[in-house]
């Protein structure tokens, strides 16, 4: 199954959806709807968030009716998929704790992503 996702940038209290300055970098709130999960991780590029690089990403909520737990993959050293993408990994909560693959619905993941334009 191929990766399929939709990213919707969420408006702040002033109605802005573009990345906004936060100290020395930019941040954006987004809703990522993963409609097709792949075993290697659902890779989302920085450009989907309006950024050129990602320095930090935080999951602030998720909705999944299939009993999956979502997390942002990182290495033992703390590195993301790359400096310009993150990978969302979905773990099955069915007692096997396997990484989900070929699932038709990863659900919606609300995120705050920090990076550079």
C-alpha positions in Angstrom: 0.0 0.0 0.0 1.3 3.5 -0.8 1.4 6.2 1.8 -1.5 8.6 1.6 -2.0 11.6 3.9 -3.5 15.0 4.0 -2.1 17.9 6.1 -4.4 20.8 7.1 -2.7 23.8 8.7 -4.8 24.9 11.7 -5.6 28.6 12.3 -4.3 30.3 15.4 -6.4 32.7 17.5 -6.0 35.4 14.9 -7.0 33.1 12.0 -3.5 32.7 10.5 -2.5 29.3 9.2 1.0 30.0 7.9 4.1 29.3 10.0 4.8 32.0 12.6 8.0 33.2 14.3 8.7 31.5 17.7 12.1 32.8 18.9 14.7 31.9 16.2 12.5 29.5 14.3 8.9 29.1 13.1 6.1 26.9 14.3 2.8 25.7 12.8 -0.1 23.7 14.1 -1.4 21.1 11.8 -3.8 18.1 11.5 -2.3 15.2 9.6 -4.9 12.7 8.3 -3.1 9.5 7.5 -5.4 7.4 5.3 -2.8 4.7 4.5 -0.1 3.4 6.9 3.2 1.9 5.6 5.4 -0.3 7.8 8.5 1.9 7.4 6.6 4.9 8.8 4.4 7.5 7.2 6.9 10.0 6.1 5.7 13.6 6.1 7.9 16.2 4.5 8.6 19.7 6.0 7.1 21.3 2.9 3.7 19.9 3.9 3.9 22.1 7.0 5.1 25.2 5.0 8.7 24.7 6.3 12.0 23.8 4.7 13.4 22.0 7.7 12.1 20.5 10.9 13.8 21.0 14.3 11.1 19.6 16.5 7.7 18.0 16.2 5.2 17.3 18.9 2.0 15.2 18.8 -0.7 17.2 20.6 -3.5 14.8 20.0 -4.8 11.9 17.8 -7.9 10.1 16.9 -7.8 6.5 15.7 -10.7 4.2 15.7 -8.5 1.2 14.8 -6.8 0.9 18.2 -3.4 2.3 17.0 -0.9 4.4 19.0 1.0 7.0 17.0 4.5 8.3 17.7 7.1 10.3 15.9 10.0 8.0 15.0 13.5 9.1 16.0 16.9 7.4 16.3 18.7 6.6 19.6 20.5 9.8 19.1 17.3 11.8 18.8 17.3 12.4 15.0 14.1 12.4 13.0 13.7 10.7 9.6 15.8 13.6 8.2 16.2 17.3 8.8 13.4 17.9 6.3 10.9 15.2 7.2 9.4 13.2 10.1 8.0 9.6 10.1 4.8 8.8 12.0 4.9 5.2 13.3 1.7 3.4 14.3 1.7 0.6 16.9 -1.1 -1.8 17.2 -2.7 -2.0 20.6 -4.2 -5.4 20.0 -1.8 -7.2 22.4 0.9 -7.8 19.8 2.4 -4.3 19.9 3.5 -4.7 16.3 4.2 -1.8 14.0 1.0 -1.4 11.9 1.3 -1.7 8.1 -1.1 -1.7 5.2 -3.8 -0.3 7.5 -6.4 1.7 5.6 -6.8 4.3 8.3 -4.2 5.8 10.5 -6.5 8.4 11.7 -6.0 12.1 12.5 -2.9 13.3 14.3 -2.7 16.9 15.6 0.8 18.3 15.7 2.9 21.3 16.4 6.0 21.5 14.2 9.0 23.8 14.6 11.5 24.6 11.9 12.8 27.0 9.3 11.1 28.5 6.3 
